[in-house]
Amino acid sequence: MSDLQDKWDAVYRNTSAPASPAEVLSLHQYLLPKHGNALDLACGLGGNAMLLAESRLTVDAWDISSVALQLLQQQAAEKGLSITTRQCNISAETLTKQTYDVIVICRFLDRTLCNAIMAALKPGGLLFYQTFTRNKLDQQGPSNPEYLLANNELLRLFSPLSVIFYQEYAKLGDVRFGNRNEACFIGQK
C-alpha cells in the first residue's frame, strides 16, 4: 500500500457523512444523456457514481482508497445499483480514449491528466468538474496551491472543450451565499 492510499483509507474509515454528489452535477443532472458510459474519477464515497447510476448510465468509479470503494459498493448494493469500481492510482495510462459519455471529477486536481481526461470522452461527451480554488473563503479542502485552482484555470485547462457552464464566485457580492470555495465547470467534447 502507498502512503497516499493509507492516507485516504484512514480518511474514509473515519467518516460518517453519507456520499453526496457534486453541486455541479446535481444542479445540472438534466444535461445527462439518457444512456451511455460514465466515469466518477477519484470517486471517494461515490456520491457522483450513485447519481449517475440512478440516471441509468453504466458507471465506473475509480479511487485509490479500497475503503471508500468498499463503502460505495455496499451503498450501491443496498439501492440495487450496479457500479463497477476500480482501485487504482489514477494516471493518464488508466484512461482509455473515447470511452465515456460523461466524466465527473470532484475535489481532485492533477493537471497532468487534463489531456487524457478529454481524450477519454467520446465525441459530444460531457465533463463535470468541481474543485477548490486559491480564492476560497475558509480552510475547507487543501492548503497546498498545487491542489488549488487559479482564477479561471479550469477554463484554460479544458479550453478544447465547449463551455456549457462555468461558475467561480470567490469574494464577489454577498459571500454568505453560493459556493465560494470551488470552481464548477461543464464542458462538452
Secondary structure, 3 states (H helix, E strand, C coil): CCHHHHHHHHHHHCCCCCCCCCHHHHCCHHHCCCCCEEEEECCCCCHHHHHHHHCCCEEEEEECCHHHHHHHHHHHHHCCCCEEEEECCCCHHHCCCCCEEEEEEECCCCHHHHHHHHHHEEEEEEEEEEEEECCCCCCCCCCCHHHCECCCHHHHHCCCCEEEEEECCCCCCCCCCCCCCEEEEEEEC
